[in-house]
Amino acid sequence: MTGQKTRDQSLKRPDSFQDQVLTAINFVTTNKQRVLMMMAPLLIVASGVYATYLWTQKKAENRRAELAKILTQHSDEESSVAKKREEIQKQIEPLRNTKTDKDGKKTPTSPENLATITKLEKQIADLKPDHTKSLGEFKRFYDANSDTVEGWMAGLKWASNQLQDSQSGDARKVVEQVAKASASNKFYQMNSRFILIGLMEDAGEFDAALKECEILIKIASDDAMPSVLLTKARIQFFKKSFDEAKTSLKEILDKHSSSPEATKARGLMAIMGAA
C-alpha cells in the first residue's frame, strides 16, 4: 500500500515541463513591469514593420489606381477613332452597288460613287488616335515612379508609342532606364531588353545588341528561348557572322523544333546556303 501511495502522489505532482511552465507564468505574474520593459522594443519594431508594410501596400494601390485611369484614357482615345471609322464606313456601304442584272451579275458602281468611296476610305486610313494627353500622363507617371513595376509599365507604354511615331531618342533613354531598374523582374527585363535590342539593331549597334541577347538567354524561359535565339541569329546574320548565326539557328532546330521560330530558322538557314 505504501508503494501505491507513492506512485499516486508521484502522478499528482507536475512533471519537469509543467514545472518550467509554472515557473515562467509565476515570473511573468510577479514581474509584469520588467517583462513589459523587455517586450516593448520588440513590440515597437513589430509595429513599425507592420505599419511600413501597410503604407507600402497603400502606395502601391494608389499607383495602380492612377495608372488604371491613364490606361482607360488611352483606351478611350482609341475608341474615339474607332467610332469615327464606323461612322464613315456607314457612309460607304450605301454607295456600293448591290443590284444585279437579269443574269444575276452585279452591276458596276457608278464612277461618281467610286470616287466618293475612295475619298471616304482615305479618310478612314488617315484617322489616327490623338494620344497626346494619355502619353503625357504616362511620361509624367513614369518620371514620378521610375523605380516601381507600375512606373516601368507606364514607361514602356510611352516609349512604344514614341517609337511608332519614329521618335526613338528619348524613348531609348527610358527603355534603357527600365532595363537597368528592373533587374529583379524577369517580365520587364524581357520586354525592355527586346525593345532595346530592336533599337540597337536599327542603329547598327550589333555588338551591343548581341550583349543584350546574352543577358536574355540567361533569364529566358523555355517558351521565350526560341525567340531570343532567333533574334541573336538575325543580328549575327546582319553582322555577317554566318557561322555563329548557323550555331544559334541549329540550337533552335535541335531544342525547339516545334516552335514557330523553327520555321523562320530554316528559312534563314536556307538564305545562308545551309539545308
TAUR-V421089 format. One record per residue. N is the residue number from 1. RES is the residue in one letter. PHI is phi in whole degrees, 0 to 359 (* if undefined). BURIAL is b if it has 24 or more other C-alpha atoms within 12 Angstrom, else e. Layout:
# TAUR-V421089
n=N res=RES phi=PHI burial=BURIAL
n=N res=RES phi=PHI burial=BURIAL
This chain:
# TAUR-V421089
n=1 res=M phi=* burial=e
n=2 res=T phi=298 burial=e
n=3 res=G phi=296 burial=e
n=4 res=Q phi=295 burial=e
n=5 res=K phi=299 burial=e
n=6 res=T phi=298 burial=e
n=7 res=R phi=294 burial=e
n=8 res=D phi=299 burial=e
n=9 res=Q phi=295 burial=e
n=10 res=S phi=294 burial=e
n=11 res=L phi=291 burial=e
n=12 res=K phi=284 burial=e
n=13 res=R phi=283 burial=e
n=14 res=P phi=292 burial=e
n=15 res=D phi=280 burial=e
n=16 res=S phi=294 burial=e
n=17 res=F phi=296 burial=e
n=18 res=Q phi=298 burial=e
n=19 res=D phi=300 burial=e
n=20 res=Q phi=294 burial=e
n=21 res=V phi=297 burial=e
n=22 res=L phi=297 burial=e
n=23 res=T phi=296 burial=e
n=24 res=A phi=295 burial=e
n=25 res=I phi=299 burial=e
n=26 res=N phi=297 burial=e
n=27 res=F phi=296 burial=e
n=28 res=V phi=297 burial=e
n=29 res=T phi=295 burial=e
n=30 res=T phi=269 burial=e
n=31 res=N phi=227 burial=e
n=32 res=K phi=304 burial=e
n=33 res=Q phi=298 burial=e
n=34 res=R phi=295 burial=e
n=35 res=V phi=296 burial=e
n=36 res=L phi=297 burial=e
n=37 res=M phi=295 burial=e
n=38 res=M phi=289 burial=e
n=39 res=M phi=277 burial=e
n=40 res=A phi=306 burial=e
n=41 res=P phi=301 burial=e
n=42 res=L phi=295 burial=e
n=43 res=L phi=295 burial=e
n=44 res=I phi=296 burial=e
n=45 res=V phi=298 burial=e
n=46 res=A phi=298 burial=e
n=47 res=S phi=297 burial=e
n=48 res=G phi=295 burial=e
n=49 res=V phi=297 burial=e
n=50 res=Y phi=294 burial=e
n=51 res=A phi=296 burial=e
n=52 res=T phi=297 burial=e
n=53 res=Y phi=298 burial=e
n=54 res=L phi=297 burial=e
n=55 res=W phi=297 burial=e
n=56 res=T phi=296 burial=e
n=57 res=Q phi=297 burial=e
n=58 res=K phi=296 burial=e
n=59 res=K phi=297 burial=e
n=60 res=A phi=296 burial=e
n=61 res=E phi=298 burial=e
n=62 res=N phi=295 burial=e
n=63 res=R phi=297 burial=b
n=64 res=R phi=297 burial=e
n=65 res=A phi=294 burial=e
n=66 res=E phi=293 burial=b
n=67 res=L phi=294 burial=b
n=68 res=A phi=299 burial=e
n=69 res=K phi=296 burial=e
n=70 res=I phi=292 burial=b
n=71 res=L phi=297 burial=b
n=72 res=T phi=295 burial=e
n=73 res=Q phi=300 burial=b
n=74 res=H phi=298 burial=b
n=75 res=S phi=294 burial=e
n=76 res=D phi=296 burial=e
n=77 res=E phi=295 burial=e
n=78 res=E phi=292 burial=e
n=79 res=S phi=296 burial=e
n=80 res=S phi=299 burial=e
n=81 res=V phi=290 burial=e
n=82 res=A phi=299 burial=e
n=83 res=K phi=295 burial=e
n=84 res=K phi=296 burial=e
n=85 res=R phi=297 burial=b
n=86 res=E phi=297 burial=e
n=87 res=E phi=297 burial=e
n=88 res=I phi=290 burial=b
n=89 res=Q phi=298 burial=b
n=90 res=K phi=295 burial=e
n=91 res=Q phi=286 burial=e
n=92 res=I phi=283 burial=b
n=93 res=E phi=306 burial=e
n=94 res=P phi=294 burial=e
n=95 res=L phi=280 burial=b
n=96 res=R phi=282 burial=e
n=97 res=N phi=280 burial=e
n=98 res=T phi=253 burial=e
n=99 res=K phi=283 burial=e
n=100 res=T phi=237 burial=e
n=101 res=D phi=274 burial=e
n=102 res=K phi=294 burial=e
n=103 res=D phi=269 burial=e
n=104 res=G phi=86 burial=e
n=105 res=K phi=270 burial=e
n=106 res=K phi=291 burial=e
n=107 res=T phi=279 burial=e
n=108 res=P phi=293 burial=e
n=109 res=T phi=289 burial=e
n=110 res=S phi=296 burial=e
n=111 res=P phi=302 burial=e
n=112 res=E phi=297 burial=e
n=113 res=N phi=293 burial=e
n=114 res=L phi=298 burial=e
n=115 res=A phi=295 burial=e
n=116 res=T phi=292 burial=e
n=117 res=I phi=299 burial=b
n=118 res=T phi=301 burial=e
n=119 res=K phi=295 burial=e
n=120 res=L phi=291 burial=b
n=121 res=E phi=295 burial=e
n=122 res=K phi=294 burial=e
n=123 res=Q phi=299 burial=e
n=124 res=I phi=297 burial=b
n=125 res=A phi=296 burial=e
n=126 res=D phi=278 burial=e
n=127 res=L phi=292 burial=e
n=128 res=K phi=226 burial=e
n=129 res=P phi=294 burial=b
n=130 res=D phi=268 burial=e
n=131 res=H phi=262 burial=b
n=132 res=T phi=306 burial=e
n=133 res=K phi=291 burial=e
n=134 res=S phi=293 burial=b
n=135 res=L phi=293 burial=b
n=136 res=G phi=298 burial=b
n=137 res=E phi=289 burial=b
n=138 res=F phi=299 burial=b
n=139 res=K phi=294 burial=b
n=140 res=R phi=298 burial=e
n=141 res=F phi=296 burial=b
n=142 res=Y phi=298 burial=b
n=143 res=D phi=301 burial=e
n=144 res=A phi=274 burial=e
n=145 res=N phi=223 burial=b
n=146 res=S phi=291 burial=b
n=147 res=D phi=252 burial=b
n=148 res=T phi=235 burial=b
n=149 res=V phi=301 burial=b
n=150 res=E phi=297 burial=b
n=151 res=G phi=295 burial=b
n=152 res=W phi=297 burial=b
n=153 res=M phi=298 burial=b
n=154 res=A phi=297 burial=b
n=155 res=G phi=297 burial=b
n=156 res=L phi=290 burial=b
n=157 res=K phi=296 burial=b
n=158 res=W phi=296 burial=b
n=159 res=A phi=297 burial=b
n=160 res=S phi=299 burial=b
n=161 res=N phi=292 burial=b
n=162 res=Q phi=298 burial=b
n=163 res=L phi=293 burial=b
n=164 res=Q phi=297 burial=e
n=165 res=D phi=265 burial=e
n=166 res=S phi=60 burial=e
n=167 res=Q phi=247 burial=e
n=168 res=S phi=273 burial=b
n=169 res=G phi=303 burial=e
n=170 res=D phi=294 burial=e
n=171 res=A phi=299 burial=b
n=172 res=R phi=297 burial=b
n=173 res=K phi=301 burial=e
n=174 res=V phi=293 burial=b
n=175 res=V phi=299 burial=b
n=176 res=E phi=296 burial=b
n=177 res=Q phi=295 burial=b
n=178 res=V phi=296 burial=b
n=179 res=A phi=300 burial=b
n=180 res=K phi=286 burial=b
n=181 res=A phi=283 burial=b
n=182 res=S phi=262 burial=b
n=183 res=A phi=305 burial=b
n=184 res=S phi=267 burial=e
n=185 res=N phi=240 burial=e
n=186 res=K phi=298 burial=b
n=187 res=F phi=300 burial=e
n=188 res=Y phi=284 burial=b
n=189 res=Q phi=297 burial=b
n=190 res=M phi=297 burial=b
n=191 res=N phi=294 burial=b
n=192 res=S phi=293 burial=b
n=193 res=R phi=286 burial=b
n=194 res=F phi=297 burial=b
n=195 res=I phi=296 burial=b
n=196 res=L phi=296 burial=b
n=197 res=I phi=298 burial=b
n=198 res=G phi=299 burial=b
n=199 res=L phi=294 burial=b
n=200 res=M phi=294 burial=b
n=201 res=E phi=298 burial=b
n=202 res=D phi=298 burial=e
n=203 res=A phi=275 burial=e
n=204 res=G phi=77 burial=e
n=205 res=E phi=269 burial=e
n=206 res=F phi=292 burial=b
n=207 res=D phi=296 burial=e
n=208 res=A phi=295 burial=b
n=209 res=A phi=295 burial=b
n=210 res=L phi=294 burial=b
n=211 res=K phi=296 burial=b
n=212 res=E phi=295 burial=b
n=213 res=C phi=299 burial=b
n=214 res=E phi=296 burial=b
n=215 res=I phi=296 burial=b
n=216 res=L phi=294 burial=b
n=217 res=I phi=300 burial=b
n=218 res=K phi=288 burial=e
n=219 res=I phi=244 burial=b
n=220 res=A phi=290 burial=b
n=221 res=S phi=283 burial=e
n=222 res=D phi=301 burial=e
n=223 res=D phi=292 burial=e
n=224 res=A phi=274 burial=b
n=225 res=M phi=302 burial=b
n=226 res=P phi=303 burial=b
n=227 res=S phi=294 burial=b
n=228 res=V phi=295 burial=b
n=229 res=L phi=295 burial=b
n=230 res=L phi=294 burial=b
n=231 res=T phi=298 burial=b
n=232 res=K phi=298 burial=b
n=233 res=A phi=296 burial=b
n=234 res=R phi=297 burial=b
n=235 res=I phi=293 burial=b
n=236 res=Q phi=297 burial=b
n=237 res=F phi=295 burial=b
n=238 res=F phi=295 burial=b
n=239 res=K phi=280 burial=e
n=240 res=K phi=68 burial=e
n=241 res=S phi=266 burial=e
n=242 res=F phi=292 burial=b
n=243 res=D phi=297 burial=e
n=244 res=E phi=295 burial=b
n=245 res=A phi=297 burial=b
n=246 res=K phi=297 burial=b
n=247 res=T phi=297 burial=b
n=248 res=S phi=295 burial=b
n=249 res=L phi=292 burial=b
n=250 res=K phi=297 burial=b
n=251 res=E phi=295 burial=b
n=252 res=I phi=296 burial=b
n=253 res=L phi=292 burial=b
n=254 res=D phi=281 burial=e
n=255 res=K phi=254 burial=e
n=256 res=H phi=223 burial=b
n=257 res=S phi=295 burial=e
n=258 res=S phi=265 burial=e
n=259 res=S phi=279 burial=e
n=260 res=P phi=301 burial=e
n=261 res=E phi=292 burial=b
n=262 res=A phi=297 burial=b
n=263 res=T phi=298 burial=e
n=264 res=K phi=293 burial=b
n=265 res=A phi=296 burial=b
n=266 res=R phi=296 burial=b
n=267 res=G phi=297 burial=e
n=268 res=L phi=291 burial=b
n=269 res=M phi=299 burial=b
n=270 res=A phi=297 burial=e
n=271 res=I phi=299 burial=e
n=272 res=M phi=274 burial=e
n=273 res=G phi=83 burial=e
n=274 res=A phi=248 burial=e
n=275 res=A phi=284 burial=e
